[in-house]
Amino acid sequence: MDGNSLLSSLLPIAIVVLMLGLGLALTREDFRRALRSPRAVAVCLICQLVLLPGVCFALAHAFGLSGSAAVGMMLVAAAPGGTTAGLFSHLAGGDVALNITLTAINSVLAVLTLPALVGVAAAHFLPGGLGDVDLGLGELVSLWALILLPVAAGMVVRAKRPTWANRLGGPVKKLSGTFLALMAVLAVLTERSRLLGHLGEVGPAAATFCVISLTVGYTLPRLLGVTGPQSAAISLDIGVHNSGLALAIALSPAMAHDSTFAVPAVAYAVVALPCAGVAAFLMSHRGRSGTDHRNVRDVVLQEDVAFRDEPAFRIERDG
C-alpha cells in the first residue's frame, strides 16, 4: 500500500476519532450556557463566521497566495476552535466554561459553514471554480456525517455513561493525536517537494492571520461590553483554529488531488501554538494588573457551579 492509499484509508478513521473525542467532552449544559452569555456567544460567532473569513480572504490576496493555498487558508479560517483553546484560556485567566460552549456551538455550525466557505473560496480562487473541489451532494453528506455523527455519539455516551466518557476521553484524545500526526508525516513524505515548497509562501500569511484573529477576538468583545475573561476566551477560541480537522478535510478525497490544500493547516499548526502562548501570557498579565480581578472571581464561581451540575459529579456526591 502506497502513501496515498494509506492516507485515504486513515482519513475517515481520524476524523471520526477526532470528533468522537470532542463529543465525549460535551454536555447539554454546554449549550444551555450559551443562553446565559448571549452577547459573548453572538460576538464570537460574528468574528468566526463573518470577520475572520473576510480577513483571511483579504490576506490571501495581499500575500499573493496561489489558488490552492488560498482555499486551504479559507479552510483553516472556517474550522472551529481547537481543543487546546481551552488550555490556553485557562492559562490566560479566561472563561474556560465559555470556551467549551463556543467550541460546541462552532463545531455543530461547521457542518454547514465549513463546506459553504470552502465552496465560495474555490469558486473565487481556483481556475476551474467548484469543479476543482469535488463538493457534490455525496461529498457534503459524507463530510457532515463524519463530523456530526461522532460528536452526537460522544455526547450520548457522556450523558448516559459519564464514567465511561471520563475513561474514554484520554485514550481517544491520544489516538486522535496519533492519527493526525501520522497523516501529517505521510503527507510530507508522499508530497514533500510540493508541501515544503509552499510552506515559505503560506507561513507568513498563516502567522499574520493567527495574530489578527487573536487580536480581534480580544479587542472587539471588550469594545462591545464583554468582560475580560470572556474576551480572553473568545480570542483564544477563534485564534486557535482546529488545524487537525482542517488538515483531515484537506486530505479528503474531495481535495486530495492537490496537496497544496493541506499546506496552510500544517503552517497554522506550527505558528498557532507560540502565538497563542504569547497571547495567553499577555492576557494573564493584564488580569494580574488588577483590571479584571472581579471578573476572574465571578467566572471561577460560574465554572464551579457548572462543574457541580455535571452528571459525574452528581453521581459521586449523591452516592
C-alpha positions in Angstrom: 0.0 0.0 0.0 1.5 3.4 -1.1 1.4 6.6 1.0 -1.7 8.0 -0.8 -3.7 4.8 -0.3 -2.8 4.7 3.4 -3.8 8.3 3.8 -7.1 7.7 2.2 -7.7 4.7 4.5 -6.8 6.6 7.7 -8.7 9.8 6.9 -12.2 8.7 7.8 -11.0 7.0 11.0 -9.0 10.1 12.0 -12.0 12.4 11.6 -14.3 10.1 13.4 -11.9 9.7 16.4 -11.3 13.4 16.5 -15.0 14.3 16.5 -15.8 11.5 19.0 -13.3 12.9 21.4 -14.9 16.3 21.2 -18.4 14.8 21.8 -17.2 12.9 24.8 -16.3 16.3 26.4 -19.6 18.0 25.7 -22.8 18.0 27.6 -26.2 19.7 27.1 -25.2 22.1 29.8 -22.5 23.5 27.4 -25.3 24.5 25.0 -27.6 25.8 27.8 -24.7 28.0 29.0 -25.0 29.9 25.7 -28.3 31.3 26.9 -26.6 32.8 30.0 -23.9 34.6 27.9 -25.8 35.5 24.7 -23.7 38.6 24.0 -20.4 36.8 24.2 -21.6 33.9 22.0 -23.0 36.4 19.4 -19.8 38.4 19.3 -17.8 35.2 18.9 -20.0 33.9 16.1 -19.8 37.3 14.2 -16.0 37.1 14.5 -15.8 33.4 13.5 -18.3 33.4 10.7 -18.1 36.9 9.2 -15.0 38.9 10.2 -12.3 36.3 10.1 -13.2 34.7 6.7 -13.2 38.3 5.4 -9.8 38.9 6.9 -8.5 35.6 5.5 -9.8 36.4 2.1 -8.0 39.7 2.1 -4.8 38.2 3.3 -4.8 35.6 0.6 -4.9 38.4 -2.0 -2.4 40.6 -0.1 0.2 37.8 0.1 -0.5 36.7 -3.4 -1.2 33.1 -2.5 -1.8 30.5 -5.2 -5.4 29.4 -5.7 -5.0 26.1 -3.8 -3.1 27.7 -0.9 -5.8 30.4 -0.7 -8.6 27.8 -0.5 -6.5 26.0 2.2 -6.3 29.2 4.2 -10.0 29.6 4.0 -10.4 26.1 5.2 -8.4 26.9 8.3 -10.5 30.1 8.8 -13.7 28.0 8.6 -12.5 25.4 11.1 -13.9 25.7 14.6 -11.7 26.3 17.7 -9.2 23.6 18.6 -9.3 21.6 21.8 -6.2 23.4 23.0 -8.0 26.7 23.1 -9.5 25.9 26.5 -6.0 25.1 27.9 -4.6 28.5 26.7 -7.7 30.2 28.0 -7.1 28.7 31.4 -3.5 30.0 31.4 -4.8 33.4 30.3 -7.4 33.6 33.2 -10.2 33.3 30.6 -13.7 31.9 30.9 -12.9 28.2 30.3 -16.6 27.3 30.5 -17.4 29.7 27.7 -14.6 28.1 25.6 -16.3 24.8 25.9 -19.6 26.3 24.9 -18.1 28.2 21.9 -16.3 25.0 20.7 -19.5 23.1 20.9 -21.6 25.6 19.0 -18.9 26.3 16.4 -18.3 22.6 15.8 -22.0 22.0 15.1 -22.3 25.1 12.9 -19.2 24.0 11.0 -21.1 21.1 9.5 -22.9 23.8 7.4 -20.5 26.8 7.3 -17.2 25.0 6.5 -18.3 23.4 3.2 -20.0 26.7 2.3 -16.9 28.8 2.9 -14.7 26.4 1.1 -17.1 26.3 -1.9 -17.1 30.1 -2.1 -13.3 30.2 -1.9 -12.9 27.5 -4.6 -15.3 29.4 -6.9 -13.2 32.6 -6.5 -9.6 31.4 -6.3 -9.4 28.3 -8.4 -9.3 28.4 -12.3 -11.8 25.6 -12.6 -14.0 27.0 -9.8 -16.0 24.5 -7.9 -15.0 21.8 -10.4 -11.5 21.8 -8.8 -13.0 20.8 -5.5 -15.5 17.9 -5.6 -18.1 19.2 -3.1 -21.1 17.5 -4.6 -24.0 16.4 -2.6 -22.5 13.0 -1.9 -19.3 14.5 -0.6 -21.2 17.0 1.6 -23.3 14.3 3.1 -20.3 12.2 3.9 -18.5 15.2 5.4 -21.5 16.1 7.6 -21.8 12.5 8.7 -18.1 12.2 9.6 -18.3 15.4 11.6 -21.7 15.4 13.2 -22.5 11.7 14.0 -19.3 11.0 16.1 -20.0 14.3 18.1 -23.5 13.2 18.7 -22.4 9.7 19.7 -19.8 11.1 22.1 -22.5 13.4 23.7 -24.8 10.4 24.1 -22.1 8.4 25.9 -21.3 11.4 28.1 -25.0 11.9 29.0 -25.8 8.2 29.6 -22.5 6.9 30.9 -20.4 9.7 32.3 -17.9 7.4 33.9 -17.3 5.7 30.5 -16.8 9.1 28.9 -14.3 10.1 31.5 -12.4 6.9 31.0 -12.5 7.1 27.2 -11.7 10.8 26.9 -7.9 10.5 27.5 -7.3 7.5 25.2 -9.4 8.9 22.4 -7.5 12.2 22.5 -4.2 10.3 22.3 -5.5 8.2 19.5 -6.7 11.2 17.5 -3.4 12.9 18.0 -1.6 9.8 16.8 -3.7 9.6 13.7 -3.3 13.2 12.8 0.5 13.1 13.4 0.7 10.0 11.2 -1.3 11.7 8.4 0.9 14.8 8.6 4.0 12.6 8.3 2.6 10.6 5.4 1.5 13.8 3.6 5.0 15.2 3.9 6.7 12.0 2.8 4.4 11.5 -0.2 4.3 15.1 -1.3 7.3 16.6 0.4 8.6 18.6 -2.6 5.3 20.4 -3.1 4.5 20.8 0.6 7.8 22.1 1.6 8.0 24.3 -1.5 4.8 26.1 -0.4 5.5 26.5 3.3 7.5 29.6 2.7 4.7 31.1 0.7 1.9 30.2 3.2 3.8 30.6 6.5 3.8 34.4 6.8 0.1 34.6 5.8 -0.8 31.9 8.4 1.2 33.8 11.1 -0.5 37.1 10.2 -3.9 35.5 10.2 -3.3 34.0 13.6 -2.1 37.3 15.2 -5.1 39.2 13.7 -7.5 36.5 14.9 -6.2 36.7 18.5 -6.2 40.5 18.5 -9.7 40.9 17.0 -11.1 38.2 19.3 -9.8 40.1 22.4 -10.4 43.8 21.5 -13.7 43.7 19.7 -15.6 41.9 22.5 -14.3 44.4 25.1 -15.4 47.3 22.9 -18.9 45.7 22.8 -19.0 45.3 26.6 -17.9 41.7 27.0 -15.9 41.1 30.2 -12.2 40.5 30.3 -12.2 36.7 31.0 -14.9 36.2 28.3 -13.0 38.3 25.8 -9.9 36.2 26.5 -11.9 33.0 25.9 -13.3 34.4 22.6 -9.8 35.5 21.5 -8.3 32.0 22.0 -11.3 30.2 20.6 -11.2 32.0 17.3 -7.4 32.3 17.3 -6.6 28.6 17.8 -8.4 27.0 14.9 -8.8 23.2 14.7 -5.9 22.8 12.3 -6.2 19.0 12.7 -9.7 19.0 11.3 -8.7 21.3 8.5 -5.8 19.0 7.6 -8.0 16.0 7.6 -10.5 17.6 5.3 -7.7 18.9 3.0 -6.5 15.4 2.6 -10.0 14.0 2.0 -11.0 12.6 -1.5 -12.7 15.9 -2.4 -9.4 17.8 -2.2 -6.7 15.2 -2.1 -5.8 15.7 -5.8 -3.8 18.8 -4.8 -1.6 18.5 -1.7 -1.3 22.3 -1.5 -4.7 22.5 0.1 -3.1 20.9 3.2 -0.2 23.3 3.5 -2.0 26.1 5.4 -3.3 23.7 8.0 0.3 22.5 8.6 1.7 26.0 8.7 -1.1 27.2 11.0 -0.5 24.3 13.4 3.2 25.4 13.7 2.5 29.1 14.3 -0.7 29.0 16.4 0.8 27.4 19.5 3.6 30.0 20.1 1.3 32.9 19.1 -1.4 31.6 21.5 1.1 31.1 24.2 2.3 34.7 24.0 -1.3 36.0 23.8 -2.2 34.0 26.9 0.8 35.4 28.8 -0.1 39.0 27.9 -3.8 38.5 28.8 -2.9 36.8 32.2 -0.5 39.7 32.9 -3.3 42.2 32.2 -5.6 40.3 34.6 -3.0 40.3 37.4 -2.6 44.0 37.0 -6.0 44.4 38.7 -8.2 45.2 35.7 -10.2 42.0 35.8 -9.9 40.6 39.3 -13.6 40.8 40.0 -14.5 39.2 36.7 -12.0 36.4 37.2 -13.5 35.6 40.6 -17.0 35.6 39.1 -16.0 33.2 36.3 -14.3 30.8 38.7 -17.6 30.7 40.7 -19.5 30.2 37.5 -17.3 27.3 36.4 -17.6 25.7 39.9 -21.4 25.8 39.6 -21.2 24.3 36.1 -18.9 21.6 37.3 -21.2 20.7 40.2 -24.0 20.3 37.6 -22.1 17.7 35.7 -23.6 14.2 35.8 -20.4 12.5 37.0 -20.1 15.0 40.0 -23.8 14.5 40.9 -23.4 10.7 40.9 -20.3 10.9 43.2 -22.0 13.4 45.5 -25.3 11.6 45.8 -23.5 8.3 46.3 
